[in-house]
Amino acid sequence: MNQTGTMKPTEVRHVGLVCRHCGCRHFHTVYTRRRNDGIIRRKRCRHCGHAITTREKIL
Ligand SMILES: [Zn+2]
C-alpha cells in the first residue's frame, strides 16, 4: 500500500483580508454576531492588534 498526496501540511486560508497597519494576513476572530441579513465578525490582527469588522451574507 502506498498512500501519498492525501494529507497536506498546515494549510493557511487567506480570505483576502490584509491588515492596513502592518500588512499581515493573520487574523483571529474576536466574536461573531448573527443578524437578520448576515453575519458580522469582529477580527483582530495578530501582529499589531488592529481590529476590523467583516460582514457575511447568508444565502
Ligand atoms: Zn496588523
N, CA, C, O and the ligand as a Tripos MOL2 file, in Angstrom:
@<TRIPOS>MOLECULE
protein
  237   235    60     0     0
PROTEIN
NO_CHARGES

@<TRIPOS>ATOM
      1 N           0.8390   -1.2110    0.0000 N.3       1 MET1
      2 CA          0.0000    0.0000    0.0000 C.3       1 MET1
      3 C           0.8610    1.2430    0.0000 C.2       1 MET1
      4 O           1.8350    1.3540    0.7450 O.2       1 MET1
      5 N           0.4910    2.1390   -0.8230 N.am      2 ASN2
      6 CA          1.2560    3.3840   -0.8780 C.3       2 ASN2
      7 C           0.2900    4.5590   -0.8230 C.2       2 ASN2
      8 O          -0.3900    4.8710   -1.8010 O.2       2 ASN2
      9 N           0.2440    5.1930    0.3190 N.am      3 GLN3
     10 CA         -0.6630    6.3340    0.4680 C.3       3 GLN3
     11 C           0.1320    7.6300    0.4670 C.2       3 GLN3
     12 O           0.8640    7.9370    1.4090 O.2       3 GLN3
     13 N          -0.0290    8.3660   -0.5960 N.am      4 THR4
     14 CA          0.6930    9.6310   -0.6750 C.3       4 THR4
     15 C          -0.2170   10.7010   -1.2480 C.2       4 THR4
     16 O          -1.1140   10.4150   -2.0420 O.2       4 THR4
     17 N           0.0170   11.8940   -0.8500 N.am      5 GLY5
     18 CA         -0.6410   13.0250   -1.5000 C.3       5 GLY5
     19 C          -1.9900   13.3890   -0.9380 C.2       5 GLY5
     20 O          -2.5810   14.3780   -1.3710 O.2       5 GLY5
     21 N          -2.4990   12.6380    0.0010 N.am      6 THR6
     22 CA         -3.8200   12.9880    0.5130 C.3       6 THR6
     23 C          -3.7430   13.9580    1.6890 C.2       6 THR6
     24 O          -4.6240   14.7940    1.8890 O.2       6 THR6
     25 N          -2.6840   13.8260    2.4470 N.am      7 MET7
     26 CA         -2.5520   14.7000    3.6100 C.3       7 MET7
     27 C          -1.6760   15.8910    3.2850 C.2       7 MET7
     28 O          -0.5050   15.7470    2.9340 O.2       7 MET7
     29 N          -2.2630   17.0690    3.4070 N.am      8 LYS8
     30 CA         -1.4760   18.2660    3.1710 C.3       8 LYS8
     31 C          -0.9220   18.8020    4.4890 C.2       8 LYS8
     32 O          -1.5450   18.6400    5.5390 O.2       8 LYS8
     33 N           0.2160   19.4220    4.4350 N.am      9 PRO9
     34 CA          0.7360   20.0890    5.6280 C.3       9 PRO9
     35 C          -0.1400   21.2810    5.9850 C.2       9 PRO9
     36 O          -1.1280   21.5770    5.3120 O.2       9 PRO9
     37 N           0.2320   21.9240    7.0110 N.am     10 THR10
     38 CA         -0.5710   23.0410    7.5150 C.3      10 THR10
     39 C          -0.9520   24.0060    6.3960 C.2      10 THR10
     40 O          -0.1030   24.6090    5.7410 O.2      10 THR10
     41 N          -2.2550   24.1240    6.2080 N.am     11 GLU11
     42 CA         -2.7290   24.9740    5.1250 C.3      11 GLU11
     43 C          -3.4020   26.2110    5.7060 C.2      11 GLU11
     44 O          -4.3090   26.1230    6.5340 O.2      11 GLU11
     45 N          -2.9380   27.3430    5.2550 N.am     12 VAL12
     46 CA         -3.4920   28.5950    5.7680 C.3      12 VAL12
     47 C          -4.4670   29.1540    4.7420 C.2      12 VAL12
     48 O          -4.1370   29.3160    3.5670 O.2      12 VAL12
     49 N          -5.6500   29.4380    5.2050 N.am     13 ARG13
     50 CA         -6.6400   30.0150    4.2990 C.3      13 ARG13
     51 C          -6.5680   31.5340    4.3260 C.2      13 ARG13
     52 O          -6.5950   32.1570    5.3880 O.2      13 ARG13
     53 N          -6.4770   32.1060    3.1580 N.am     14 HIS14
     54 CA         -6.4940   33.5610    3.0610 C.3      14 HIS14
     55 C          -7.8530   33.9890    2.5230 C.2      14 HIS14
     56 O          -8.2410   33.6360    1.4090 O.2      14 HIS14
     57 N          -8.5500   34.7410    3.3210 N.am     15 VAL15
     58 CA         -9.8910   35.1580    2.9230 C.3      15 VAL15
     59 C          -9.8210   36.4370    2.1100 C.2      15 VAL15
     60 O         -10.8260   36.9050    1.5750 O.2      15 VAL15
     61 N          -8.6360   36.9920    2.0240 N.am     16 GLY16
     62 CA         -8.4870   38.2340    1.2970 C.3      16 GLY16
     63 C          -8.3290   39.4310    2.2080 C.2      16 GLY16
     64 O          -8.2900   40.5750    1.7560 O.2      16 GLY16
     65 N          -8.2390   39.1550    3.4940 N.am     17 LEU17
     66 CA         -8.0860   40.2440    4.4430 C.3      17 LEU17
     67 C          -6.6130   40.5670    4.6390 C.2      17 LEU17
     68 O          -5.7810   39.6860    4.8590 O.2      17 LEU17
     69 N          -6.3230   41.8390    4.5510 N.am     18 VAL18
     70 CA         -4.9580   42.2800    4.8030 C.3      18 VAL18
     71 C          -5.0050   43.4500    5.7780 C.2      18 VAL18
     72 O          -5.7650   44.3990    5.5830 O.2      18 VAL18
     73 N          -4.2170   43.3810    6.7940 N.am     19 CYS19
     74 CA         -4.1970   44.4510    7.7800 C.3      19 CYS19
     75 C          -3.6350   45.7190    7.1590 C.2      19 CYS19
     76 O          -2.5750   45.7080    6.5340 O.2      19 CYS19
     77 N          -4.3540   46.7930    7.3410 N.am     20 ARG20
     78 CA         -3.8910   48.0510    6.7530 C.3      20 ARG20
     79 C          -2.6930   48.6130    7.4960 C.2      20 ARG20
     80 O          -1.9140   49.3930    6.9490 O.2      20 ARG20
     81 N          -2.5620   48.2190    8.7110 N.am     21 HIS21
     82 CA         -1.4950   48.7990    9.5280 C.3      21 HIS21
     83 C          -0.1570   48.1240    9.2680 C.2      21 HIS21
     84 O           0.8360   48.7850    8.9620 O.2      21 HIS21
     85 N          -0.1400   46.8070    9.3930 N.am     22 CYS22
     86 CA          1.1360   46.1040    9.2760 C.3      22 CYS22
     87 C           1.2130   45.2400    8.0300 C.2      22 CYS22
     88 O           2.2910   44.7580    7.6800 O.2      22 CYS22
     89 N           0.0830   45.0340    7.3490 N.am     23 GLY23
     90 CA          0.1040   44.3090    6.0930 C.3      23 GLY23
     91 C           0.0720   42.8030    6.2370 C.2      23 GLY23
     92 O           0.1800   42.0840    5.2440 O.2      23 GLY23
     93 N          -0.0730   42.3200    7.4400 N.am     24 CYS24
     94 CA         -0.1080   40.8680    7.6090 C.3      24 CYS24
     95 C          -1.5090   40.3350    7.3260 C.2      24 CYS24
     96 O          -2.4690   41.1010    7.2320 O.2      24 CYS24
     97 N          -1.6120   39.0500    7.1940 N.am     25 ARG25
     98 CA         -2.9040   38.4400    6.8560 C.3      25 ARG25
     99 C          -3.3830   37.4850    7.9370 C.2      25 ARG25
    100 O          -4.2310   36.6250    7.6990 O.2      25 ARG25
    101 N          -2.8420   37.6470    9.0910 N.am     26 HIS26
    102 CA         -3.2250   36.7310   10.1580 C.3      26 HIS26
    103 C          -4.2030   37.4180   11.1040 C.2      26 HIS26
    104 O          -3.8520   38.3580   11.8170 O.2      26 HIS26
    105 N          -5.4200   36.9310   11.0890 N.am     27 PHE27
    106 CA         -6.4490   37.4900   11.9490 C.3      27 PHE27
    107 C          -7.0620   36.3850   12.7910 C.2      27 PHE27
    108 O          -7.1450   35.2290   12.3750 O.2      27 PHE27
    109 N          -7.4790   36.7640   13.9610 N.am     28 HIS28
    110 CA         -8.2730   35.8300   14.7480 C.3      28 HIS28
    111 C          -9.5890   36.4970   15.0910 C.2      28 HIS28
    112 O          -9.6400   37.6990   15.3520 O.2      28 HIS28
    113 N         -10.6410   35.7160   15.0900 N.am     29 THR29
    114 CA        -11.9760   36.2530   15.2830 C.3      29 THR29
    115 C         -12.2320   36.5180   16.7620 C.2      29 THR29
    116 O         -12.0690   35.6390   17.6080 O.2      29 THR29
    117 N         -12.6370   37.7460   17.0490 N.am     30 VAL30
    118 CA        -12.9410   38.1040   18.4280 C.3      30 VAL30
    119 C         -14.3370   37.6290   18.7990 C.2      30 VAL30
    120 O         -14.5410   36.9620   19.8140 O.2      30 VAL30
    121 N         -15.2890   37.9890   17.9510 N.am     31 TYR31
    122 CA        -16.6290   37.4630   18.1850 C.3      31 TYR31
    123 C         -17.4070   37.4230   16.8790 C.2      31 TYR31
    124 O         -17.0460   38.0710   15.8970 O.2      31 TYR31
    125 N         -18.4650   36.6590   16.8930 N.am     32 THR32
    126 CA        -19.3310   36.5520   15.7230 C.3      32 THR32
    127 C         -20.7580   36.8570   16.1460 C.2      32 THR32
    128 O         -21.2890   36.2690   17.0870 O.2      32 THR32
    129 N         -21.3520   37.7730   15.4410 N.am     33 ARG33
    130 CA        -22.7270   38.1400   15.7580 C.3      33 ARG33
    131 C         -23.6190   37.8920   14.5590 C.2      33 ARG33
    132 O         -23.2760   38.2330   13.4270 O.2      33 ARG33
    133 N         -24.7500   37.3020   14.8200 N.am     34 ARG34
    134 CA        -25.6610   36.9790   13.7360 C.3      34 ARG34
    135 C         -26.7460   38.0360   13.6360 C.2      34 ARG34
    136 O         -27.3220   38.4790   14.6290 O.2      34 ARG34
    137 N         -26.9940   38.4150   12.4060 N.am     35 ARG35
    138 CA        -28.0590   39.3800   12.1580 C.3      35 ARG35
    139 C         -29.0570   38.7900   11.1910 C.2      35 ARG35
    140 O         -28.9000   37.6730   10.6990 O.2      35 ARG35
    141 N         -30.0810   39.5680   10.9350 N.am     36 ASN36
    142 CA        -31.1270   39.0750   10.0380 C.3      36 ASN36
    143 C         -30.5970   38.8340    8.6310 C.2      36 ASN36
    144 O         -30.9560   37.8590    7.9700 O.2      36 ASN36
    145 N         -29.7340   39.7430    8.1910 N.am     37 ASP37
    146 CA        -29.2940   39.6800    6.8030 C.3      37 ASP37
    147 C         -27.9180   39.0570    6.6480 C.2      37 ASP37
    148 O         -27.4200   38.9340    5.5290 O.2      37 ASP37
    149 N         -27.3040   38.6660    7.7400 N.am     38 GLY38
    150 CA        -25.9800   38.0940    7.5890 C.3      38 GLY38
    151 C         -25.2630   37.9120    8.9150 C.2      38 GLY38
    152 O         -25.8710   37.8950    9.9860 O.2      38 GLY38
    153 N         -23.9550   37.7790    8.8050 N.am     39 ILE39
    154 CA        -23.1450   37.5590    9.9890 C.3      39 ILE39
    155 C         -22.0730   38.6390   10.0560 C.2      39 ILE39
    156 O         -21.4330   38.9620    9.0560 O.2      39 ILE39
    157 N         -21.8940   39.1760   11.2180 N.am     40 ILE40
    158 CA        -20.8420   40.1650   11.4130 C.3      40 ILE40
    159 C         -19.7390   39.5480   12.2700 C.2      40 ILE40
    160 O         -19.9900   39.0110   13.3480 O.2      40 ILE40
    161 N         -18.5230   39.6400   11.7630 N.am     41 ARG41
    162 CA        -17.4000   39.0960   12.5160 C.3      41 ARG41
    163 C         -16.4340   40.2080   12.8850 C.2      41 ARG41
    164 O         -16.0850   41.0530   12.0610 O.2      41 ARG41
    165 N         -16.0240   40.1890   14.0980 N.am     42 ARG42
    166 CA        -15.0280   41.1340   14.5690 C.3      42 ARG42
    167 C         -13.6830   40.4200   14.6190 C.2      42 ARG42
    168 O         -13.5190   39.4290   15.3310 O.2      42 ARG42
    169 N         -12.7430   40.9250   13.8680 N.am     43 LYS43
    170 CA        -11.4500   40.2570   13.8030 C.3      43 LYS43
    171 C         -10.3390   41.1950   14.2320 C.2      43 LYS43
    172 O         -10.4370   42.4160   14.1080 O.2      43 LYS43
    173 N          -9.2970   40.5970   14.7330 N.am     44 ARG44
    174 CA         -8.1900   41.3890   15.2400 C.3      44 ARG44
    175 C          -6.8790   40.8490   14.6820 C.2      44 ARG44
    176 O          -6.6480   39.6410   14.6350 O.2      44 ARG44
    177 N          -6.0480   41.7620   14.2700 N.am     45 CYS45
    178 CA         -4.7520   41.3800   13.7160 C.3      45 CYS45
    179 C          -3.8770   40.7800   14.8080 C.2      45 CYS45
    180 O          -3.8030   41.2910   15.9250 O.2      45 CYS45
    181 N          -3.2310   39.7040   14.4600 N.am     46 ARG46
    182 CA         -2.4030   39.0280   15.4500 C.3      46 ARG46
    183 C          -1.1090   39.7800   15.7160 C.2      46 ARG46
    184 O          -0.4950   39.6280   16.7720 O.2      46 ARG46
    185 N          -0.7020   40.5920   14.7480 N.am     47 HIS47
    186 CA          0.5990   41.2410   14.8980 C.3      47 HIS47
    187 C           0.4840   42.5800   15.6090 C.2      47 HIS47
    188 O           1.1950   42.8360   16.5810 O.2      47 HIS47
    189 N          -0.4120   43.4350   15.1240 N.am     48 CYS48
    190 CA         -0.4760   44.7930   15.6730 C.3      48 CYS48
    191 C          -1.7490   45.0320   16.4730 C.2      48 CYS48
    192 O          -1.8630   46.0520   17.1520 O.2      48 CYS48
    193 N          -2.7080   44.1130   16.4090 N.am     49 GLY49
    194 CA         -3.9170   44.2540   17.2060 C.3      49 GLY49
    195 C          -4.9700   45.1270   16.5800 C.2      49 GLY49
    196 O          -5.9680   45.4500   17.2250 O.2      49 GLY49
    197 N          -4.7720   45.5200   15.3280 N.am     50 HIS50
    198 CA         -5.7510   46.3400   14.6440 C.3      50 HIS50
    199 C          -7.0310   45.5370   14.4090 C.2      50 HIS50
    200 O          -6.9910   44.4190   13.8950 O.2      50 HIS50
    201 N          -8.1500   46.1180   14.7880 N.am     51 ALA51
    202 CA         -9.4250   45.4000   14.6980 C.3      51 ALA51
    203 C         -10.1790   45.8290   13.4560 C.2      51 ALA51
    204 O         -10.1930   47.0060   13.0940 O.2      51 ALA51
    205 N         -10.8100   44.8520   12.8050 N.am     52 ILE52
    206 CA        -11.6430   45.1300   11.6420 C.3      52 ILE52
    207 C         -12.9530   44.3800   11.7960 C.2      52 ILE52
    208 O         -13.0600   43.4230   12.5630 O.2      52 ILE52
    209 N         -13.9410   44.8370   11.0510 N.am     53 THR53
    210 CA        -15.2490   44.1850   11.0820 C.3      53 THR53
    211 C         -15.6070   43.7450    9.6720 C.2      53 THR53
    212 O         -15.4870   44.5110    8.7160 O.2      53 THR53
    213 N         -16.0460   42.5040    9.5600 N.am     54 THR54
    214 CA        -16.4230   41.9890    8.2470 C.3      54 THR54
    215 C         -17.8730   41.5400    8.2910 C.2      54 THR54
    216 O         -18.3900   41.1370    9.3330 O.2      54 THR54
    217 N         -18.5060   41.6200    7.1440 N.am     55 ARG55
    218 CA        -19.8890   41.1660    7.0260 C.3      55 ARG55
    219 C         -19.9630   39.9920    6.0680 C.2      55 ARG55
    220 O         -19.2990   39.9590    5.0310 O.2      55 ARG55
    221 N         -20.7730   39.0530    6.4410 N.am     56 GLU56
    222 CA        -21.0160   37.9330    5.5410 C.3      56 GLU56
    223 C         -22.5090   37.7470    5.3870 C.2      56 GLU56
    224 O         -23.2520   37.6730    6.3660 O.2      56 GLU56
    225 N         -22.9280   37.6750    4.1530 N.am     57 LYS57
    226 CA        -24.3530   37.4930    3.8970 C.3      57 LYS57
    227 C         -24.7220   36.0270    3.9220 C.2      57 LYS57
    228 O         -23.9820   35.1690    3.4410 O.2      57 LYS57
    229 N         -25.8520   35.7670    4.4760 N.am     58 ILE58
    230 CA        -26.3730   34.4010    4.4740 C.3      58 ILE58
    231 C         -27.1910   34.1950    3.2100 C.2      58 ILE58
    232 O         -28.1520   34.9190    2.9480 O.2      58 ILE58
    233 N         -26.8040   33.2190    2.4500 N.am     59 LEU59
    234 CA        -27.5210   32.9760    1.2040 C.3      59 LEU59
    235 C         -28.7530   32.1250    1.4490 C.2      59 LEU59
    236 O         -29.4860   31.8160    0.5100 O.2      59 LEU59
    237 ZN         -1.6840   44.2600   11.7350 Zn       60 ZN60
@<TRIPOS>BOND
     1     1     2 1
     2     2     3 1
     3     3     4 2
     4     3     5 am
     5     5     6 1
     6     6     7 1
     7     7     8 2
     8     7     9 am
     9     9    10 1
    10    10    11 1
    11    11    12 2
    12    11    13 am
    13    13    14 1
    14    14    15 1
    15    15    16 2
    16    15    17 am
    17    17    18 1
    18    18    19 1
    19    19    20 2
    20    19    21 am
    21    21    22 1
    22    22    23 1
    23    23    24 2
    24    23    25 am
    25    25    26 1
    26    26    27 1
    27    27    28 2
    28    27    29 am
    29    29    30 1
    30    30    31 1
    31    31    32 2
    32    31    33 am
    33    33    34 1
    34    34    35 1
    35    35    36 2
    36    35    37 am
    37    37    38 1
    38    38    39 1
    39    39    40 2
    40    39    41 am
    41    41    42 1
    42    42    43 1
    43    43    44 2
    44    43    45 am
    45    45    46 1
    46    46    47 1
    47    47    48 2
    48    47    49 am
    49    49    50 1
    50    50    51 1
    51    51    52 2
    52    51    53 am
    53    53    54 1
    54    54    55 1
    55    55    56 2
    56    55    57 am
    57    57    58 1
    58    58    59 1
    59    59    60 2
    60    59    61 am
    61    61    62 1
    62    62    63 1
    63    63    64 2
    64    63    65 am
    65    65    66 1
    66    66    67 1
    67    67    68 2
    68    67    69 am
    69    69    70 1
    70    70    71 1
    71    71    72 2
    72    71    73 am
    73    73    74 1
    74    74    75 1
    75    75    76 2
    76    75    77 am
    77    77    78 1
    78    78    79 1
    79    79    80 2
    80    79    81 am
    81    81    82 1
    82    82    83 1
    83    83    84 2
    84    83    85 am
    85    85    86 1
    86    86    87 1
    87    87    88 2
    88    87    89 am
    89    89    90 1
    90    90    91 1
    91    91    92 2
    92    91    93 am
    93    93    94 1
    94    94    95 1
    95    95    96 2
    96    95    97 am
    97    97    98 1
    98    98    99 1
    99    99   100 2
   100    99   101 am
   101   101   102 1
   102   102   103 1
   103   103   104 2
   104   103   105 am
   105   105   106 1
   106   106   107 1
   107   107   108 2
   108   107   109 am
   109   109   110 1
   110   110   111 1
   111   111   112 2
   112   111   113 am
   113   113   114 1
   114   114   115 1
   115   115   116 2
   116   115   117 am
   117   117   118 1
   118   118   119 1
   119   119   120 2
   120   119   121 am
   121   121   122 1
   122   122   123 1
   123   123   124 2
   124   123   125 am
   125   125   126 1
   126   126   127 1
   127   127   128 2
   128   127   129 am
   129   129   130 1
   130   130   131 1
   131   131   132 2
   132   131   133 am
   133   133   134 1
   134   134   135 1
   135   135   136 2
   136   135   137 am
   137   137   138 1
   138   138   139 1
   139   139   140 2
   140   139   141 am
   141   141   142 1
   142   142   143 1
   143   143   144 2
   144   143   145 am
   145   145   146 1
   146   146   147 1
   147   147   148 2
   148   147   149 am
   149   149   150 1
   150   150   151 1
   151   151   152 2
   152   151   153 am
   153   153   154 1
   154   154   155 1
   155   155   156 2
   156   155   157 am
   157   157   158 1
   158   158   159 1
   159   159   160 2
   160   159   161 am
   161   161   162 1
   162   162   163 1
   163   163   164 2
   164   163   165 am
   165   165   166 1
   166   166   167 1
   167   167   168 2
   168   167   169 am
   169   169   170 1
   170   170   171 1
   171   171   172 2
   172   171   173 am
   173   173   174 1
   174   174   175 1
   175   175   176 2
   176   175   177 am
   177   177   178 1
   178   178   179 1
   179   179   180 2
   180   179   181 am
   181   181   182 1
   182   182   183 1
   183   183   184 2
   184   183   185 am
   185   185   186 1
   186   186   187 1
   187   187   188 2
   188   187   189 am
   189   189   190 1
   190   190   191 1
   191   191   192 2
   192   191   193 am
   193   193   194 1
   194   194   195 1
   195   195   196 2
   196   195   197 am
   197   197   198 1
   198   198   199 1
   199   199   200 2
   200   199   201 am
   201   201   202 1
   202   202   203 1
   203   203   204 2
   204   203   205 am
   205   205   206 1
   206   206   207 1
   207   207   208 2
   208   207   209 am
   209   209   210 1
   210   210   211 1
   211   211   212 2
   212   211   213 am
   213   213   214 1
   214   214   215 1
   215   215   216 2
   216   215   217 am
   217   217   218 1
   218   218   219 1
   219   219   220 2
   220   219   221 am
   221   221   222 1
   222   222   223 1
   223   223   224 2
   224   223   225 am
   225   225   226 1
   226   226   227 1
   227   227   228 2
   228   227   229 am
   229   229   230 1
   230   230   231 1
   231   231   232 2
   232   231   233 am
   233   233   234 1
   234   234   235 1
   235   235   236 2
@<TRIPOS>SUBSTRUCTURE
     1 MET1         2 RESIDUE 1 A MET
     2 ASN2         6 RESIDUE 1 A ASN
     3 GLN3        10 RESIDUE 1 A GLN
     4 THR4        14 RESIDUE 1 A THR
     5 GLY5        18 RESIDUE 1 A GLY
     6 THR6        22 RESIDUE 1 A THR
     7 MET7        26 RESIDUE 1 A MET
     8 LYS8        30 RESIDUE 1 A LYS
     9 PRO9        34 RESIDUE 1 A PRO
    10 THR10       38 RESIDUE 1 A THR
    11 GLU11       42 RESIDUE 1 A GLU
    12 VAL12       46 RESIDUE 1 A VAL
    13 ARG13       50 RESIDUE 1 A ARG
    14 HIS14       54 RESIDUE 1 A HIS
    15 VAL15       58 RESIDUE 1 A VAL
    16 GLY16       62 RESIDUE 1 A GLY
    17 LEU17       66 RESIDUE 1 A LEU
    18 VAL18       70 RESIDUE 1 A VAL
    19 CYS19       74 RESIDUE 1 A CYS
    20 ARG20       78 RESIDUE 1 A ARG
    21 HIS21       82 RESIDUE 1 A HIS
    22 CYS22       86 RESIDUE 1 A CYS
    23 GLY23       90 RESIDUE 1 A GLY
    24 CYS24       94 RESIDUE 1 A CYS
    25 ARG25       98 RESIDUE 1 A ARG
    26 HIS26      102 RESIDUE 1 A HIS
    27 PHE27      106 RESIDUE 1 A PHE
    28 HIS28      110 RESIDUE 1 A HIS
    29 THR29      114 RESIDUE 1 A THR
    30 VAL30      118 RESIDUE 1 A VAL
    31 TYR31      122 RESIDUE 1 A TYR
    32 THR32      126 RESIDUE 1 A THR
    33 ARG33      130 RESIDUE 1 A ARG
    34 ARG34      134 RESIDUE 1 A ARG
    35 ARG35      138 RESIDUE 1 A ARG
    36 ASN36      142 RESIDUE 1 A ASN
    37 ASP37      146 RESIDUE 1 A ASP
    38 GLY38      150 RESIDUE 1 A GLY
    39 ILE39      154 RESIDUE 1 A ILE
    40 ILE40      158 RESIDUE 1 A ILE
    41 ARG41      162 RESIDUE 1 A ARG
    42 ARG42      166 RESIDUE 1 A ARG
    43 LYS43      170 RESIDUE 1 A LYS
    44 ARG44      174 RESIDUE 1 A ARG
    45 CYS45      178 RESIDUE 1 A CYS
    46 ARG46      182 RESIDUE 1 A ARG
    47 HIS47      186 RESIDUE 1 A HIS
    48 CYS48      190 RESIDUE 1 A CYS
    49 GLY49      194 RESIDUE 1 A GLY
    50 HIS50      198 RESIDUE 1 A HIS
    51 ALA51      202 RESIDUE 1 A ALA
    52 ILE52      206 RESIDUE 1 A ILE
    53 THR53      210 RESIDUE 1 A THR
    54 THR54      214 RESIDUE 1 A THR
    55 ARG55      218 RESIDUE 1 A ARG
    56 GLU56      222 RESIDUE 1 A GLU
    57 LYS57      226 RESIDUE 1 A LYS
    58 ILE58      230 RESIDUE 1 A ILE
    59 LEU59      234 RESIDUE 1 A LEU
    60 ZN60       237 GROUP 0 **** ****
